[in-house]
Amino acid sequence: MSYRALYRVFRPQTFSEVRGQNHISTTLKNAIVTERLAHAYLFCGPRGTGKTSSAKILAKAVNCLDLQNGEPCNQCANCKAINEENFLDVLEIDAASNRGIDEIRDLRDKVRFAPSQGKRKVYIIDEVHMLTNEAFNALLKTLEEPPAHVLFILATTEPQKIPLTILSRCQRFDFRKINTAEIADHLAEIVKEEGVSISDDALNAIARKAAGGMRDAISVLDQCIAFAGSRIELHHVELVLGTVSEEATASLIDAVLQQDYSQLFLLLHDFMQQGKDIKQILRDCIQYARQLLLLKVAPNEKLVELSPDSIGKAKEQAQALQVEFLGRMINRLTAAEKDLRYSNQPQILLEAAFVDLMIQGMEPVAAEPAAAVSNKSRKPSAQAEKPDAKPVQKLIASEELLQQWADVMMQIKGKSIKLHAFLNDVKPASFQNGELILRFGQQYGFHHKMVNQEENIRIISQVVTQLTGQPVKVSVELENEDGYIKQELTLVDEAKKLFGDIPIEII
Ligand SMILES: [Zn+2]
């Protein structure tokens, strides 16, 4: 017998076999039993949550010759023919493959004819949001006056792309993501039937990775069986998925926590050596950071999805990290993941994201007093020079600085009222990697020139350095006629600084 993908073998054949969508199955069964079916249904929801399976079950139920409490019998000639995709009155259209133009035209021409084989003609239109406008219009005409013998089932992952005129003529069902426990449960049944043994953590790793989609989960299980044979362990799953283990991710977070750059680069290097995909590394780290955040703010076992082996370590890390830092981490890594598509140096992008996080500063709560003590003992002179040592030690992030700009301005006013006035019409454009960029609109050329004087730059830099606790370079930029930003400190200015106003020639 030829090989059949597991998700086909274990495709649900009745409503009660559809996982995680009881609210829909029950309503449909009732409608069938009480003969109150609508003419058109719209099944919405994420991929692999049972939309197409439910559509086929419904198609069988309306044609079944021996209906069992609203469920198809799967034994009669009609049920069997539909299961074998051999039934003339159930037509499946995949709008994604050719945008449905010919099929919908054909549908419009033939929809009037009575069913040839069964009781009802069923049109299942998958990924219906992909239809062209022309096809939607043709469909709409049919939906406006549907013949009594026709049932439409439209399925989509993106209901927001469907015209309102179509939506308003369908009864809508929203399929939800299937929760991890339900997926794990179903996978356990499948492996049992397939005579495969799988460790709990491997099973849960697949279920978590599927993120609510049963079909994806079963496909991954299928790949794991092909790869590992009849005994599947966690490391097989990690290899098949190309994911980074929770243990390795935890070590990475440790390196960030301890500001251990060497360890950080070594770990990232190892991931590369193991052939991990950079996108996957970022995703796994984002996912892990999310788990830490949950442990911190919503430590509910319904929400936290970590393997029992990892949870102890993760709790320790969550304890040591601030909510704000975890939020920043998720944002920074997500931004890096987005930037990947524009980068031909993805590894550097990955490293830079982590280095950024380490530089921008993170305060392990537990480590705070210790850091203060060690600073004191190591650099007593620095401490004496700066009576404001406490705020100086606080490292703050760019978005914080931008929020605290009013404070910066207050302090600048205390040092130079003139500079404060020139800065009134400027907004800090960015503050990253120790560089603060101030950007002037083109009508503020004069302000820009005044601020861009050595003494003034020094004052701004001093104030921001005090506030952020890190050395800060200040740059000013001026918008020109084309709207582009150019650096105004020219070679001539540099030369003037060196030589004064002596006439010089620049070669
Ligand atoms: Zn039947």
Residues whose N, C-alpha, C, O or C-beta is under 5 A from the ligand:
A	BS01	ZN	C64 L65 D66 P72 C73 N74 Q75 C76 C79
